[in-house]
Amino acid sequence: MEMKKRINLELRDRAPEEVTELVLDNCLCVNGEIEGLNDTFKKLEFLSMANVELSSLARLPSLNKLRKLELSDNIISGGLEVLAEKCPNLTYLNLSGNKIKDLSTVEALMEMKMMKMKRKMKLVHLKDMRKRRKKRRMRMRMKMKQAQNWERQKRKWASHT
């Protein structure tokens, strides 16, 4: 079955804007490119295209909510940079069983992802600084109380013997 037909089948009378998961495993893509998937899939969080003979991600639409992408057992050999710009919130990517020969193909994607993560971490760090300090102080107080209770228990046991 071709990818376009499979997407229509998987929609099951739903609008593309409502779909959060889409499994297109084992269907055929013509010329090794994505077909039928477009920018209307705005809520898509999980996309699986395993074993579809995919060789290029050039026609991948912008999927801003996409977190998990399954691309195993295809014939992808490069062009992964597209993922960083088209899927900015991607946290899981499976590329096993592809034709990737050069590690630099994946490293370029990882470097872009790490730069984005560092920016996000800085923002989170600045926002949560006060909360973290307060939690740290509370943990220290709890540890001190536990140590004091332990000392009391040791004294009780020592006085009974």
MDTraj code that builds the backbone (N, CA, C; nanometers):
import mdtraj as md
import numpy as np

residues = "MET GLU MET LYS LYS ARG ILE ASN LEU GLU LEU ARG ASP ARG ALA PRO GLU GLU VAL THR GLU LEU VAL LEU ASP ASN CYS LEU CYS VAL ASN GLY GLU ILE GLU GLY LEU ASN ASP THR PHE LYS LYS LEU GLU PHE LEU SER MET ALA ASN VAL GLU LEU SER SER LEU ALA ARG LEU PRO SER LEU ASN LYS LEU ARG LYS LEU GLU LEU SER ASP ASN ILE ILE SER GLY GLY LEU GLU VAL LEU ALA GLU LYS CYS PRO ASN LEU THR TYR LEU ASN LEU SER GLY ASN LYS ILE LYS ASP LEU SER THR VAL GLU ALA LEU MET GLU MET LYS MET MET LYS MET LYS ARG LYS MET LYS LEU VAL HIS LEU LYS ASP MET ARG LYS ARG ARG LYS LYS ARG ARG MET ARG MET ARG MET LYS MET LYS GLN ALA GLN ASN TRP GLU ARG GLN LYS ARG LYS TRP ALA SER HIS THR".split()
xyz = np.array([
    [0.0834, -0.1175, 0.0000],
    [0.0000, 0.0000, 0.0000],
    [0.0888, 0.1252, 0.0000],
    [0.0527, 0.2249, -0.0766],
    [0.1306, 0.3478, -0.0848],
    [0.1076, 0.4348, 0.0384],
    [0.2037, 0.5225, 0.0659],
    [0.2008, 0.6040, 0.1860],
    [0.0771, 0.6945, 0.1924],
    [0.0400, 0.7570, 0.0823],
    [-0.0776, 0.8457, 0.0810],
    [-0.2037, 0.7706, 0.1221],
    [-0.2219, 0.6512, 0.0645],
    [-0.3395, 0.5699, 0.0960],
    [-0.3374, 0.5271, 0.2428],
    [-0.2182, 0.4927, 0.2901],
    [-0.2059, 0.4489, 0.4300],
    [-0.2393, 0.5626, 0.5264],
    [-0.1971, 0.6846, 0.4947],
    [-0.2286, 0.7992, 0.5799],
    [-0.3798, 0.8204, 0.5858],
    [-0.4463, 0.8132, 0.4702],
    [-0.5929, 0.8268, 0.4672],
    [-0.6612, 0.7170, 0.5484],
    [-0.6077, 0.5974, 0.5416],
    [-0.6626, 0.4856, 0.6178],
    [-0.6434, 0.5077, 0.7681],
    [-0.5250, 0.5530, 0.8072],
    [-0.4935, 0.5747, 0.9493],
    [-0.5706, 0.6920, 1.0103],
    [-0.6148, 0.7855, 0.9280],
    [-0.6915, 0.9000, 0.9797],
    [-0.8252, 0.8561, 1.0398],
    [-0.8854, 0.7534, 0.9834],
    [-1.0117, 0.6982, 1.0341],
    [-1.1173, 0.8072, 1.0568],
    [-1.1457, 0.8814, 0.9544],
    [-1.2469, 0.9881, 0.9560],
    [-1.2163, 1.1000, 1.0552],
    [-1.0909, 1.1176, 1.0896],
    [-1.0500, 1.2292, 1.1751],
    [-0.9800, 1.3329, 1.0886],
    [-0.9811, 1.4548, 1.1356],
    [-0.9076, 1.5613, 1.0664],
    [-0.7603, 1.5492, 1.1011],
    [-0.6693, 1.5804, 1.0093],
    [-0.5257, 1.5710, 1.0394],
    [-0.4835, 1.6554, 1.1604],
    [-0.5567, 1.7638, 1.1888],
    [-0.5237, 1.8509, 1.3017],
    [-0.5456, 1.7827, 1.4362],
    [-0.6269, 1.6761, 1.4388],
    [-0.6597, 1.6071, 1.5635],
    [-0.5659, 1.4908, 1.5949],
    [-0.4940, 1.4421, 1.4975],
    [-0.4127, 1.3208, 1.5120],
    [-0.2869, 1.3488, 1.5944],
    [-0.2620, 1.2637, 1.6956],
    [-0.1414, 1.2764, 1.7775],
    [-0.0419, 1.1643, 1.7500],
    [-0.0908, 1.0498, 1.6982],
    [-0.0044, 0.9357, 1.6658],
    [-0.0360, 0.8877, 1.5250],
    [0.0696, 0.8554, 1.4522],
    [0.0522, 0.8071, 1.3148],
    [0.1547, 0.6971, 1.2882],
    [0.1055, 0.5778, 1.2568],
    [0.1924, 0.4628, 1.2293],
    [0.1777, 0.4259, 1.0825],
    [0.2874, 0.4409, 1.0083],
    [0.2889, 0.4135, 0.8644],
    [0.3855, 0.3003, 0.8299],
    [0.4139, 0.2140, 0.9234],
    [0.5104, 0.1061, 0.9043],
    [0.4718, 0.0151, 0.7874],
    [0.5744, -0.0285, 0.7143],
    [0.5637, -0.1281, 0.6072],
    [0.4820, -0.0849, 0.4859],
    [0.4536, 0.0440, 0.4712],
    [0.3892, 0.0889, 0.3476],
    [0.4995, 0.1321, 0.2502],
    [0.4638, 0.1624, 0.1267],
    [0.5634, 0.1987, 0.0270],
    [0.5634, 0.3484, 0.0011],
    [0.6834, 0.4062, -0.0004],
    [0.6924, 0.5469, -0.0408],
    [0.7580, 0.5507, -0.1789],
    [0.6991, 0.6287, -0.2674],
    [0.7453, 0.6373, -0.4052],
    [0.8699, 0.7250, -0.4112],
    [0.9709, 0.6815, -0.4825],
    [1.0978, 0.7531, -0.5000],
    [1.1724, 0.7785, -0.3688],
    [1.1427, 0.7031, -0.2668],
    [1.2145, 0.7156, -0.1397],
    [1.1837, 0.8421, -0.0618],
    [1.0728, 0.9095, -0.0930],
    [1.0385, 1.0350, -0.0258],
    [0.9031, 1.0246, 0.0436],
    [0.8834, 1.1111, 0.1415],
    [0.7585, 1.1165, 0.2172],
    [0.6489, 1.1758, 0.1286],
    [0.5324, 1.1109, 0.1290],
    [0.4184, 1.1579, 0.0502],
    [0.2930, 1.1595, 0.1368],
    [0.2116, 1.2630, 0.1212],
    [0.0834, 1.2686, 0.1908],
    [0.0888, 1.3278, 0.3303],
    [0.2065, 1.3450, 0.3836],
    [0.2229, 1.4043, 0.5166],
    [0.2505, 1.5525, 0.4970],
    [0.1728, 1.6388, 0.5634],
    [0.1902, 1.7825, 0.5430],
    [0.1797, 1.8599, 0.6743],
    [0.1807, 1.9921, 0.6652],
    [0.1811, 2.0790, 0.7832],
    [0.0494, 2.0787, 0.8603],
    [-0.0539, 2.0154, 0.8094],
    [-0.1820, 2.0135, 0.8801],
    [-0.1816, 1.9203, 1.0016],
    [-0.0824, 1.8351, 1.0135],
    [-0.0703, 1.7453, 1.1281],
    [-0.0039, 1.8211, 1.2443],
    [-0.0724, 1.9206, 1.2959],
    [-0.0143, 2.0123, 1.3941],
    [0.0049, 1.9515, 1.5322],
    [-0.0777, 1.8533, 1.5702],
    [-0.0698, 1.7935, 1.7040],
    [0.0079, 1.6624, 1.7070],
    [0.0667, 1.6243, 1.5967],
    [0.1348, 1.4960, 1.5858],
    [0.2535, 1.4887, 1.6821],
    [0.2513, 1.3909, 1.7733],
    [0.3572, 1.3731, 1.8720],
    [0.4411, 1.2479, 1.8462],
    [0.3822, 1.1486, 1.7803],
    [0.4512, 1.0227, 1.7516],
    [0.4292, 0.9864, 1.6054],
    [0.5388, 0.9620, 1.5344],
    [0.5320, 0.9232, 1.3937],
    [0.6241, 0.8040, 1.3717],
    [0.5685, 0.6974, 1.3161],
    [0.6481, 0.5784, 1.2871],
    [0.6429, 0.5496, 1.1376],
    [0.7613, 0.5473, 1.0760],
    [0.7753, 0.5130, 0.9345],
    [0.8857, 0.4083, 0.9217],
    [0.8681, 0.2970, 0.9871],
    [0.9660, 0.1889, 0.9823],
    [0.9431, 0.1034, 0.8580],
    [1.0531, 0.0681, 0.7926],
    [1.0506, -0.0213, 0.6771],
    [0.9576, 0.0287, 0.5664],
    [0.9794, 0.1540, 0.5241],
    [0.8982, 0.2110, 0.4156],
    [0.9843, 0.2474, 0.2949],
    [1.1100, 0.2047, 0.2951],
    [1.2059, 0.2327, 0.1873],
    [1.2304, 0.3818, 0.1700],
    [1.2354, 0.4523, 0.2807],
    [1.2575, 0.5971, 0.2819],
    [1.4065, 0.6260, 0.2682],
    [1.4421, 0.7131, 0.1737],
    [1.5832, 0.7473, 0.1548],
    [1.6113, 0.8949, 0.1814],
    [1.5074, 0.9771, 0.1881],
    [1.5261, 1.1211, 0.2058],
    [1.4209, 1.1787, 0.3004],
    [1.4644, 1.2736, 0.3805],
    [1.3728, 1.3446, 0.4699],
    [1.3444, 1.4859, 0.4199],
    [1.3800, 1.5142, 0.2959],
    [1.3660, 1.6484, 0.2394],
    [1.2207, 1.6966, 0.2371],
    [1.1264, 1.6068, 0.2208],
    [0.9850, 1.6465, 0.2122],
    [0.9128, 1.6329, 0.3466],
    [0.9871, 1.6224, 0.4537],
    [0.9267, 1.6164, 0.5871],
    [0.8678, 1.7528, 0.6210],
    [0.7404, 1.7588, 0.6577],
    [0.6803, 1.8885, 0.6921],
    [0.7229, 1.9344, 0.8316],
    [0.6932, 2.0572, 0.8648],
    [0.7211, 2.1077, 0.9990],
    [0.6236, 2.0437, 1.0969],
    [0.6784, 1.9718, 1.1928],
    [0.5988, 1.9041, 1.2949],
    [0.6501, 1.9496, 1.4320],
    [0.6035, 2.0635, 1.4769],
    [0.6569, 2.1268, 1.5976],
    [0.6297, 2.0491, 1.7261],
    [0.5234, 1.9703, 1.7307],
    [0.4899, 1.8953, 1.8525],
    [0.5488, 1.7549, 1.8535],
    [0.6108, 1.7131, 1.7442],
    [0.6625, 1.5768, 1.7330],
    [0.7719, 1.5511, 1.8352],
    [0.7538, 1.4437, 1.9157],
    [0.8517, 1.4072, 2.0187],
    [0.9234, 1.2759, 1.9838],
    [0.8515, 1.1824, 1.9245],
    [0.9089, 1.0514, 1.8921],
    [0.8981, 1.0258, 1.7429],
    [1.0109, 0.9853, 1.6850],
    [1.0156, 0.9548, 1.5419],
    [1.0860, 0.8224, 1.5202],
    [1.0170, 0.7303, 1.4607],
    [1.0678, 0.5957, 1.4333],
    [1.0964, 0.5851, 1.2841],
    [1.2257, 0.5711, 1.2488],
    [1.2673, 0.5613, 1.1089],
    [1.3532, 0.4375, 1.0839],
    [1.3356, 0.3341, 1.1604],
    [1.4204, 0.2159, 1.1482],
    [1.3937, 0.1393, 1.0189],
    [1.4955, 0.0667, 0.9767],
    [1.4895, -0.0228, 0.8600],
    [1.4492, 0.0478, 0.7307],
    [1.5113, 0.1611, 0.7042],
    [1.4925, 0.2339, 0.5789],
    [1.6275, 0.2411, 0.5074],
    [1.6402, 0.3267, 0.4082],
    [1.7669, 0.3395, 0.3352],
    [1.8191, 0.4834, 0.3433],
    [1.7989, 0.5454, 0.4586],
    [1.8451, 0.6827, 0.4808],
    [1.9963, 0.6812, 0.4985],
    [2.0647, 0.7708, 0.4283],
    [2.2105, 0.7774, 0.4417],
    [2.2588, 0.9161, 0.4833],
    [2.1723, 1.0139, 0.4831],
    [2.2118, 1.1495, 0.5220],
    [2.0925, 1.2433, 0.5234],
    [2.1213, 1.3725, 0.5352],
    [2.0153, 1.4726, 0.5342],
    [1.9381, 1.4842, 0.6637],
    [2.0011, 1.4449, 0.7741],
    [1.9335, 1.4478, 0.9035],
    [1.9215, 1.5881, 0.9633],
    [1.9921, 1.6847, 0.9052],
    [1.9872, 1.8217, 0.9557],
    [1.8452, 1.8773, 0.9491],
    [1.7663, 1.8248, 0.8572],
    [1.6279, 1.8684, 0.8396],
    [1.5487, 1.8487, 0.9687],
    [1.5808, 1.7434, 1.0420],
    [1.5072, 1.7125, 1.1647],
    [1.5190, 1.8228, 1.2687],
    [1.6352, 1.8842, 1.2792],
    [1.6560, 1.9873, 1.3798],
    [1.5674, 2.1084, 1.3567],
    [1.5457, 2.1428, 1.2311],
    [1.4624, 2.2606, 1.2030],
    [1.3140, 2.2261, 1.1911],
    [1.2806, 2.1087, 1.1399],
    [1.1406, 2.0717, 1.1191],
    [1.0745, 2.0121, 1.2431],
    [1.1547, 1.9504, 1.3300],
    [1.1016, 1.8850, 1.4507],
    [1.1807, 1.9328, 1.5732],
    [1.1579, 2.0544, 1.6178],
    [1.2402, 2.1120, 1.7243],
    [1.2229, 2.0462, 1.8617],
    [1.1132, 1.9767, 1.8860],
    [1.0879, 1.9157, 2.0168],
    [1.1125, 1.7656, 2.0184],
    [1.1838, 1.7150, 1.9206],
    [1.2114, 1.5725, 1.9094],
    [1.2991, 1.5249, 2.0256],
    [1.2530, 1.4219, 2.0972],
    [1.3307, 1.3673, 2.2082],
    [1.3726, 1.2222, 2.1842],
    [1.3086, 1.1537, 2.0903],
    [1.3401, 1.0139, 2.0612],
    [1.3483, 0.9965, 1.9101],
    [1.4579, 0.9366, 1.8650],
    [1.4785, 0.9133, 1.7222],
    [1.5431, 0.7769, 1.7042],
    [1.4799, 0.6895, 1.6266],
    [1.5349, 0.5570, 1.5981],
    [1.5751, 0.5509, 1.4519],
    [1.7049, 0.5371, 1.4278],
    [1.7591, 0.5277, 1.2916],
    [1.8245, 0.3918, 1.2658],
    [1.7966, 0.2929, 1.3481],
    [1.8614, 0.1627, 1.3324],
    [1.8218, 0.0984, 1.2005],
    [1.9160, 0.0277, 1.1407],
    [1.8908, -0.0433, 1.0165],
    [1.8879, 0.0442, 0.8932],
    [1.9478, 0.1623, 0.8988],
    [1.9561, 0.2512, 0.7832],
    [2.0945, 0.2410, 0.7197],
    [2.1188, 0.3157, 0.6144],
    [2.2444, 0.3100, 0.5394],
    [2.3438, 0.4177, 0.5826],
    [2.3353, 0.4639, 0.7059],
    [2.4246, 0.5680, 0.7541],
    [2.5629, 0.5070, 0.7755],
    [2.6612, 0.5578, 0.7021],
    [2.7967, 0.5044, 0.7099],
    [2.8901, 0.5967, 0.7857],
    [2.8626, 0.7252, 0.7793],
    [2.9515, 0.8245, 0.8376],
    [2.8887, 0.8812, 0.9653],
    [2.9624, 0.8747, 1.0743],
    [2.9137, 0.9230, 1.2031],
    [2.8908, 1.0742, 1.2029],
    [2.9594, 1.1461, 1.1176],
    [2.9424, 1.2922, 1.1126],
    [2.7996, 1.3308, 1.0726],
    [2.7291, 1.2426, 1.0030],
    [2.5900, 1.2675, 0.9659],
    [2.5031, 1.2839, 1.0906],
    [2.5234, 1.1977, 1.1864],
    [2.4463, 1.2017, 1.3105],
    [2.5009, 1.3092, 1.4039],
    [2.6317, 1.3293, 1.4052],
    [2.6929, 1.4290, 1.4934],
    [2.6419, 1.5696, 1.4649],
    [2.6215, 1.6024, 1.3383],
    [2.5701, 1.7353, 1.3035],
    [2.4333, 1.7580, 1.3662],
    [2.3496, 1.6558, 1.3626],
    [2.2172, 1.6644, 1.4231],
    [2.2283, 1.6800, 1.5748],
    [2.3174, 1.6045, 1.6365],
    [2.3343, 1.6097, 1.7824],
    [2.3863, 1.7454, 1.8269],
    [2.4780, 1.8039, 1.7522],
    [2.5308, 1.9354, 1.7887],
    [2.4214, 2.0410, 1.7861],
    [2.3373, 2.0376, 1.6837],
    [2.2274, 2.1334, 1.6760],
    [2.1306, 2.1131, 1.7913],
    [2.1016, 1.9896, 1.8232],
    [2.0090, 1.9581, 1.9318],
    [2.0675, 2.0032, 2.0655],
    [2.1975, 1.9822, 2.0858],
    [2.2610, 2.0220, 2.2116],
    [2.2584, 2.1737, 2.2285],
    [2.2768, 2.2483, 2.1220],
    [2.2710, 2.3945, 2.1312],
    [2.1324, 2.4398, 2.1749],
    [2.0301, 2.3782, 2.1209],
    [1.8934, 2.4128, 2.1598],
    [1.8686, 2.3742, 2.3052],
    [1.9185, 2.2573, 2.3459],
    [1.8983, 2.2123, 2.4836],
    [1.9683, 2.3049, 2.5820],
    [2.0874, 2.3509, 2.5498],
    [2.1593, 2.4412, 2.6388],
    [2.0823, 2.5703, 2.6588],
    [2.0247, 2.6221, 2.5505],
    [1.9460, 2.7450, 2.5625],
    [1.8265, 2.7225, 2.6529],
    [1.7583, 2.6115, 2.6384],
    [1.6417, 2.5815, 2.7208],
    [1.6820, 2.5620, 2.8667],
    [1.7942, 2.4924, 2.8898],
    [1.8388, 2.4679, 3.0262],
    [1.8720, 2.5974, 3.0971],
    [1.9314, 2.6914, 3.0274],
    [1.9641, 2.8193, 3.0892],
    [1.8373, 2.8893, 3.1351],
    [1.7355, 2.8886, 3.0519],
    [1.6103, 2.9530, 3.0882],
    [1.5463, 2.8857, 3.2089],
    [1.5452, 2.7536, 3.2099],
    [1.4881, 2.6796, 3.3219],
    [1.5679, 2.7077, 3.4480],
    [1.6986, 2.7087, 3.4356],
    [1.7845, 2.7319, 3.5514],
    [1.7558, 2.8677, 3.6143],
    [1.7407, 2.9702, 3.5339],
    [1.7138, 3.1036, 3.5869],
    [1.5759, 3.1114, 3.6511],
    [1.4786, 3.0449, 3.5932],
    [1.3439, 3.0503, 3.6473],
    [1.3322, 2.9769, 3.7803],
    [1.3965, 2.8622, 3.7903],
    [1.3781, 2.7760, 3.9067],
    [1.4853, 2.7908, 4.0134],
    [1.5689, 2.8907, 4.0041],
    [1.6795, 2.9063, 4.0977],
    [1.6305, 2.9153, 4.2422],
    [1.5319, 2.9980, 4.2680],
    [1.4826, 3.0156, 4.4050],
    [1.4192, 2.8887, 4.4579],
    [1.3408, 2.8206, 4.3756],
    [1.2760, 2.6968, 4.4172],
    [1.3795, 2.5924, 4.4543],
    [1.4851, 2.5814, 4.3750],
    [1.5892, 2.4822, 4.4017],
    [1.6614, 2.5114, 4.5323],
    [1.6909, 2.6380, 4.5581],
    [1.7577, 2.6738, 4.6834],
    [1.6707, 2.6384, 4.8026],
    [1.5411, 2.6676, 4.7929],
    [1.4496, 2.6387, 4.9022],
    [1.4413, 2.4870, 4.9261],
    [1.4317, 2.4089, 4.8200],
    [1.4261, 2.2634, 4.8325],
    [1.5547, 2.2091, 4.8935],
    [1.6691, 2.2647, 4.8521],
    [1.7978, 2.2203, 4.9049],
    [1.8046, 2.2462, 5.0560],
    [1.7598, 2.3647, 5.0992],
    [1.7595, 2.3971, 5.2418],
    [1.6702, 2.3011, 5.3195],
    [1.5530, 2.2708, 5.2628],
    [1.4609, 2.1793, 5.3307],
    [1.5213, 2.0402, 5.3428],
    [1.5899, 1.9937, 5.2373],
    [1.6547, 1.8619, 5.2426],
    [1.7631, 1.8580, 5.3498],
    [1.8395, 1.9654, 5.3592],
    [1.9455, 1.9709, 5.4603],
    [1.8861, 1.9665, 5.6011],
    [1.7771, 2.0387, 5.6234],
    [1.7117, 2.0353, 5.7548],
    [1.6644, 1.8952, 5.7884],
    [1.6051, 1.8266, 5.6881],
    [1.5584, 1.6897, 5.7106],
    [1.6744, 1.5966, 5.7449],
    [1.7861, 1.6119, 5.6767],
    [1.9026, 1.5277, 5.7061],
    [1.9546, 1.5535, 5.8464],
    [1.9550, 1.6817, 5.8867],
    [2.0009, 1.7146, 6.0211],
    [1.9077, 1.6556, 6.1266],
    [1.7779, 1.6614, 6.1063],
    [1.6819, 1.6032, 6.1994],
    [1.7011, 1.4520, 6.2088],
    [1.7226, 1.3884, 6.0922],
    [1.7442, 1.2437, 6.0919],
    [1.8699, 1.2078, 6.1705],
    [1.9764, 1.2863, 6.1542],
    [2.1008, 1.2608, 6.2275],
    [2.0788, 1.2792, 6.3769],
    [2.0039, 1.3827, 6.4165],
    [1.9758, 1.4056, 6.5580],
    [1.8932, 1.2914, 6.6162],
    [1.7939, 1.2459, 6.5436],
    [1.7119, 1.1335, 6.5893],
    [1.7966, 1.0079, 6.6047],
    [1.8881, 0.9857, 6.5126],
    [1.9772, 0.8700, 6.5189],
    [2.0646, 0.8759, 6.6441],
    [2.1160, 0.9937, 6.6751],
    [2.1983, 1.0117, 6.7957],
    [2.1162, 0.9836, 6.9204],
    [1.9926, 1.0302, 6.9252],
    [1.9046, 1.0033, 7.0405],
    [1.8824, 0.8538, 7.0575],
    [1.8555, 0.7853, 6.9458],
    [1.8327, 0.6413, 6.9511],
    [1.9565, 0.5683, 7.0022],
    [2.0745, 0.6105, 6.9550],
    [2.2002, 0.5463, 7.0015],
    [2.2173, 0.5650, 7.1521],
    [2.1876, 0.6858, 7.2035],
    [2.1990, 0.7107, 7.3469],
    [2.1025, 0.6253, 7.4270],
    [1.9791, 0.6087, 7.3773],
    [1.8796, 0.5242, 7.4458],
    [1.9289, 0.3810, 7.4546],
    [1.9802, 0.3293, 7.3433],
    [2.0273, 0.1904, 7.3415],
    [2.1472, 0.1751, 7.4343],
    [2.2325, 0.2738, 7.4388],
    [2.3515, 0.2661, 7.5234],
    [2.3119, 0.2693, 7.6707],
    [2.2075, 0.3433, 7.7062],
    [2.1675, 0.3531, 7.8465],
    [2.0949, 0.2268, 7.8935],
    [2.0350, 0.1499, 7.8035],
    [1.9653, 0.0265, 7.8403],
    [2.0609, -0.0894, 7.8629],
    [2.1822, -0.0789, 7.8170],
    [2.2757, -0.1917, 7.8322],
    [2.3606, -0.1794, 7.9551],
])
top = md.Topology()
chain = top.add_chain()
for i, resn in enumerate(residues, 1):
    res = top.add_residue(resn, chain, resSeq=i)
    for name in ("N", "CA", "C"):
        top.add_atom(name, md.element.get_by_symbol(name[0]), res)
traj = md.Trajectory(xyz[None], top)
